[in-house]
Amino acid sequence: MIDYLRHYLLPHHTNNFRAKILHFDFQVFLAVLLLCFSTLLRAGHEWNPDILGFATNIQIDQLLELTNKKRSEAGTPPLKLNSALSQAAAGKAADMFGKDYWAHVAPDGTTPWNFITGAGYVYTVAGENLAKNFSDSTGVVEGWMNSPTHRENLLRPQYEDIGFAVVNGRLNGEETTLVVQMFGKPTTSAVVAQSVPQQPVAEVQATVEETQPAVSPTPFASPIALVPVTAPVTATGSSTGITGAVVKTPFIDVGELSRNLYLLLSGLIFVVLVADVIYIRRFNIVRARGKTIAHLLFVGMLVGAAWSVSLGSIL
């Protein structure tokens, strides 16, 4: 066993004084193995996401608290949770699942402002942020804050109200949790739905077609003609229930498993590479080509893969 480990991890005459794990053919084998592993995980996730899935814990009360915390730090006033905006956000989320798109404007030209006015909220200024492929509330808000346009939207001082929808469903063939954040300032003459500061309102369990956690803002809308529609918007597509959170705890968290595996392999290769450099210098071994840069690039690829697993995407 010791000889086996030494052959793969340390320079020795059995491996031409380069750890086997650093040989090009072995790293090609390792890359193919990781690709197969990733494919199997994806297939297992599609087969039974309750066993092989992505852990998710996104709650509307946390999103509201974190959003207002960021606004407080920036010196802008806090926002009130508004039932009409939350209903509009739920309708927008269900529309994206039902029509299978990920954008601020639907393929048929429907805009966020249609959902807002359709929910009975007549505004002077409004905005929208979207997120997908995030595992928790903190990640969602940090994702928005790390994007200049989303950050500007989230911190805009003109807003007074906010609404959220947290939706679990499928988009583009992948199961995920989608977050819709809508902002607004009502007109003084409009009858606006009552704010609900404590009770989260909108979160739809979408059973329609296709998702993936990322963020995206829209340009602030120009005030539109007052259209006093009082009936709340109906979510397009199939949906059930309105709750305040999406919490999923699969038996095996695919994201955490993949991330830990990539980090373990990258750390192992880096340590072996350092040991190889020390050994070569200590014993003055001359090589025609060291390929150190190639190995570092491979390590960087593994670290990048681990990093990408832990992040949502930004639209």
C-alpha positions as CSV (number, residue, x, y, z in Angstrom):
1,M,0.0,0.0,0.0
2,I,2.8,2.4,0.9
3,D,4.6,1.6,-2.4
4,Y,1.3,2.3,-4.3
5,L,0.8,5.7,-2.6
6,R,4.5,6.6,-3.2
7,H,4.2,5.7,-6.9
8,Y,1.2,8.0,-7.3
9,L,2.0,10.8,-4.9
10,L,5.8,11.1,-4.7
11,P,8.7,11.3,-7.2
12,H,10.3,7.8,-7.4
13,H,12.3,5.7,-9.8
14,T,9.1,3.7,-10.5
15,N,7.4,6.8,-12.0
16,N,10.4,8.4,-13.6
17,F,10.8,10.7,-10.6
18,R,7.4,12.4,-11.2
19,A,4.4,11.5,-9.1
20,K,2.0,9.4,-11.3
21,I,-0.8,11.8,-10.5
22,L,1.2,14.5,-12.4
23,H,1.6,12.5,-15.5
24,F,-0.3,13.7,-18.5
25,D,-2.0,10.4,-19.3
26,F,-3.2,10.1,-15.7
27,Q,-4.7,13.7,-15.7
28,V,-6.5,12.9,-18.9
29,F,-7.9,9.8,-17.3
30,L,-8.9,11.9,-14.2
31,A,-10.6,14.5,-16.4
32,V,-12.6,11.8,-18.2
33,L,-13.5,10.2,-14.8
34,L,-14.8,13.6,-13.5
35,L,-16.9,14.1,-16.7
36,C,-18.5,10.7,-16.2
37,F,-19.1,11.4,-12.5
38,S,-20.7,14.7,-13.4
39,T,-22.9,13.0,-16.0
40,L,-24.0,10.3,-13.5
41,L,-24.9,12.9,-10.9
42,R,-27.0,14.8,-13.4
43,A,-28.8,11.6,-14.5
44,G,-29.4,10.7,-10.9
45,H,-30.7,14.2,-10.2
46,E,-33.1,13.9,-13.1
47,W,-34.2,10.4,-11.9
48,N,-34.9,11.3,-8.3
49,P,-34.1,14.8,-7.1
50,D,-35.1,13.9,-3.5
51,I,-32.1,11.5,-3.4
52,L,-29.6,13.3,-5.6
53,G,-30.6,17.0,-5.5
54,F,-29.5,20.5,-4.7
55,A,-30.2,21.7,-1.2
56,T,-32.2,24.9,-1.1
57,N,-33.3,27.2,1.7
58,I,-34.7,30.5,0.4
59,Q,-37.2,32.3,2.6
60,I,-39.1,35.5,1.8
61,D,-38.8,37.0,5.3
62,Q,-35.0,36.5,5.0
63,L,-34.9,38.1,1.6
64,L,-36.8,41.1,2.9
65,E,-34.6,41.4,5.9
66,L,-31.4,41.1,3.9
67,T,-32.6,43.6,1.3
68,N,-33.5,46.2,3.9
69,K,-30.2,45.6,5.7
70,K,-28.3,46.5,2.5
71,R,-30.5,49.5,1.9
72,S,-29.9,50.7,5.5
73,E,-26.1,50.3,5.1
74,A,-26.4,52.4,1.9
75,G,-28.5,55.1,3.7
76,T,-31.7,54.4,1.8
77,P,-35.1,53.9,3.5
78,P,-36.4,50.3,4.1
79,L,-39.1,48.8,1.9
80,K,-42.5,47.5,3.0
81,L,-43.6,44.0,1.8
82,N,-46.6,44.6,-0.4
83,S,-49.1,41.9,-1.2
84,A,-49.9,43.3,-4.7
85,L,-46.2,43.3,-5.7
86,S,-45.8,39.8,-4.3
87,Q,-48.8,38.6,-6.3
88,A,-47.3,40.3,-9.4
89,A,-43.9,38.5,-8.7
90,A,-45.7,35.2,-8.4
91,G,-47.5,35.7,-11.7
92,K,-44.2,36.6,-13.4
93,A,-42.5,33.5,-12.1
94,A,-45.3,31.2,-13.1
95,D,-45.4,32.9,-16.6
96,M,-41.7,32.1,-17.0
97,F,-42.2,28.5,-16.1
98,G,-45.3,28.2,-18.2
99,K,-43.8,29.8,-21.4
100,D,-40.3,28.4,-20.7
101,Y,-38.3,31.6,-20.8
102,W,-35.7,33.4,-18.6
103,A,-36.0,37.1,-19.3
104,H,-37.6,40.3,-18.1
105,V,-39.8,40.5,-21.2
106,A,-41.7,37.4,-22.3
107,P,-41.5,36.1,-25.9
108,D,-45.0,37.5,-26.5
109,G,-43.9,40.9,-25.3
110,T,-45.4,40.8,-21.8
111,T,-43.4,43.0,-19.5
112,P,-43.0,43.0,-15.7
113,W,-45.1,46.2,-15.6
114,N,-48.0,44.2,-17.0
115,F,-47.9,41.9,-14.0
116,I,-47.6,44.8,-11.6
117,T,-50.6,46.8,-12.9
118,G,-52.5,43.5,-13.4
119,A,-52.2,42.9,-9.6
120,G,-53.8,46.3,-9.0
121,Y,-50.6,48.2,-8.1
122,V,-50.5,51.6,-9.9
123,Y,-47.0,53.0,-9.8
124,T,-44.9,56.0,-10.5
125,V,-41.7,54.0,-10.6
126,A,-41.1,50.2,-10.6
127,G,-38.3,47.7,-11.1
128,E,-37.5,44.0,-11.1
129,N,-34.7,41.7,-10.1
130,L,-34.5,38.0,-11.0
131,A,-32.4,35.2,-9.5
132,K,-32.0,31.4,-10.1
133,N,-29.5,28.7,-9.1
134,F,-28.9,29.9,-5.6
135,S,-29.1,27.7,-2.6
136,D,-30.0,30.2,0.1
137,S,-31.4,33.7,0.7
138,T,-28.0,35.2,1.5
139,G,-26.6,34.0,-1.8
140,V,-29.5,35.6,-3.7
141,V,-29.1,39.0,-2.2
142,E,-25.3,38.9,-2.4
143,G,-25.6,38.0,-6.1
144,W,-27.7,41.0,-6.7
145,M,-25.3,43.3,-4.7
146,N,-22.3,42.0,-6.7
147,S,-23.9,43.2,-10.0
148,P,-23.7,47.0,-10.4
149,T,-27.1,47.2,-12.2
150,H,-28.9,44.9,-9.7
151,R,-27.3,46.7,-6.8
152,E,-28.5,50.1,-8.2
153,N,-32.0,48.7,-8.6
154,L,-32.0,47.2,-5.1
155,L,-30.8,50.4,-3.4
156,R,-32.8,52.9,-5.4
157,P,-34.2,55.4,-2.9
158,Q,-37.4,56.2,-4.8
159,Y,-38.9,52.8,-4.1
160,E,-41.3,52.4,-1.1
161,D,-42.7,48.8,-1.6
162,I,-41.3,45.4,-2.4
163,G,-42.7,42.0,-3.3
164,F,-41.2,38.6,-3.7
165,A,-42.0,35.2,-5.2
166,V,-39.8,32.1,-4.5
167,V,-40.8,29.4,-7.0
168,N,-39.7,25.8,-7.3
169,G,-40.1,24.3,-10.8
170,R,-38.4,23.4,-14.1
171,L,-37.0,25.8,-16.7
172,N,-35.0,24.8,-19.8
173,G,-35.2,21.2,-18.7
174,E,-33.6,21.7,-15.2
175,E,-35.2,21.8,-11.8
176,T,-34.4,24.8,-9.7
177,T,-35.7,27.6,-7.5
178,L,-36.5,30.9,-9.1
179,V,-36.7,34.2,-7.2
180,V,-38.5,37.3,-8.4
181,Q,-38.1,40.6,-6.7
182,M,-40.4,43.5,-7.6
183,F,-40.1,47.1,-6.5
184,G,-42.5,50.0,-6.7
185,K,-43.7,53.4,-5.6
186,P,-47.4,53.9,-5.8
187,T,-49.2,56.9,-7.2
188,T,-50.8,59.1,-4.5
189,S,-54.2,58.7,-6.2
190,A,-54.0,55.0,-6.6
191,V,-55.6,52.5,-4.3
192,V,-52.7,50.2,-3.5
193,A,-52.9,46.8,-1.8
194,Q,-52.2,46.8,1.9
195,S,-48.6,46.0,2.9
196,V,-48.0,42.8,4.8
197,P,-44.9,43.4,6.9
198,Q,-44.8,40.1,8.7
199,Q,-46.4,37.5,6.6
200,P,-44.5,36.5,3.4
201,V,-46.9,36.3,0.5
202,A,-45.7,35.0,-2.7
203,E,-44.0,31.8,-3.4
204,V,-45.4,29.4,-6.0
205,Q,-44.7,25.7,-6.3
206,A,-44.6,25.6,-10.0
207,T,-45.1,22.2,-11.7
208,V,-44.9,23.5,-15.2
209,E,-41.8,23.1,-17.3
210,E,-38.2,24.1,-16.7
211,T,-35.7,26.2,-14.6
212,Q,-32.2,26.8,-13.4
213,P,-30.4,29.9,-9.1
214,A,-29.1,33.7,-11.4
215,V,-29.9,37.3,-11.1
216,S,-31.1,40.1,-13.4
217,P,-32.5,43.6,-13.2
218,T,-34.6,45.5,-15.7
219,P,-34.3,49.2,-16.5
220,F,-36.7,51.2,-14.4
221,A,-40.0,51.6,-16.1
222,S,-41.4,54.9,-17.2
223,P,-44.7,55.7,-15.4
224,I,-47.5,54.3,-17.5
225,A,-51.1,55.4,-17.8
226,L,-53.1,54.7,-14.7
227,V,-55.0,51.4,-15.3
228,P,-56.9,50.7,-12.0
229,V,-57.1,46.9,-12.4
230,T,-58.1,45.6,-9.0
231,A,-58.3,41.9,-9.7
232,P,-55.1,40.1,-8.7
233,V,-53.1,38.6,-11.5
234,T,-53.5,34.9,-12.0
235,A,-50.4,32.8,-12.3
236,T,-49.9,31.5,-15.9
237,G,-49.3,27.8,-16.0
238,S,-49.9,25.2,-13.4
239,S,-49.1,26.2,-9.8
240,T,-50.2,25.2,-6.3
241,G,-50.2,27.0,-3.1
242,I,-48.6,30.2,-1.8
243,T,-46.0,29.9,1.0
244,G,-43.1,31.8,2.4
245,A,-40.1,29.6,1.6
246,V,-38.6,26.9,-0.6
247,V,-36.7,24.5,1.5
248,K,-35.3,21.3,-0.1
249,T,-33.0,18.8,1.7
250,P,-32.1,15.9,-0.6
251,F,-30.5,12.8,0.8
252,I,-27.3,13.7,-1.1
253,D,-26.6,17.3,-1.9
254,V,-25.2,17.2,-5.4
255,G,-23.8,20.7,-5.1
256,E,-21.9,20.1,-1.9
257,L,-20.7,16.7,-3.1
258,S,-19.3,18.1,-6.4
259,R,-17.8,21.1,-4.7
260,N,-16.0,19.0,-2.1
261,L,-14.7,16.5,-4.7
262,Y,-13.3,19.3,-6.9
263,L,-11.6,21.0,-4.0
264,L,-10.2,17.8,-2.6
265,L,-8.6,16.9,-6.0
266,S,-7.3,20.3,-6.6
267,G,-5.8,20.5,-3.2
268,L,-4.2,17.0,-3.6
269,I,-2.7,17.9,-7.0
270,F,-1.4,21.2,-5.6
271,V,0.3,19.5,-2.6
272,V,1.8,16.8,-4.8
273,L,3.1,19.5,-7.2
274,V,4.8,21.4,-4.4
275,A,6.4,18.2,-3.1
276,D,7.6,17.5,-6.6
277,V,9.2,20.9,-7.0
278,I,10.9,20.6,-3.6
279,Y,12.2,17.1,-4.4
280,I,13.6,18.1,-7.8
281,R,15.4,21.1,-6.4
282,R,16.8,19.2,-3.4
283,F,18.2,16.4,-5.4
284,N,19.1,18.5,-8.5
285,I,17.1,16.3,-10.9
286,V,17.1,17.7,-14.4
287,R,14.0,17.3,-16.6
288,A,13.5,18.2,-20.2
289,R,10.0,19.6,-19.5
290,G,8.5,20.2,-16.2
291,K,4.9,21.0,-17.3
292,T,4.4,23.0,-14.1
293,I,2.2,25.6,-15.8
294,A,0.0,22.9,-17.3
295,H,-0.5,21.3,-13.8
296,L,-1.4,24.7,-12.3
297,L,-3.9,25.3,-15.1
298,F,-5.5,21.9,-14.3
299,V,-5.7,22.8,-10.6
300,G,-7.2,26.1,-11.5
301,M,-9.8,24.3,-13.7
302,L,-10.8,22.2,-10.7
303,V,-11.0,25.2,-8.4
304,G,-13.1,27.0,-11.0
305,A,-15.4,24.0,-11.3
306,A,-15.9,23.9,-7.5
307,W,-16.6,27.7,-7.5
308,S,-19.1,27.5,-10.3
309,V,-21.1,24.8,-8.4
310,S,-21.5,27.1,-5.5
311,L,-22.7,30.2,-7.4
312,G,-25.9,31.1,-9.1
313,S,-25.7,32.7,-12.5
314,I,-26.4,36.3,-13.5
315,L,-28.6,37.3,-16.4
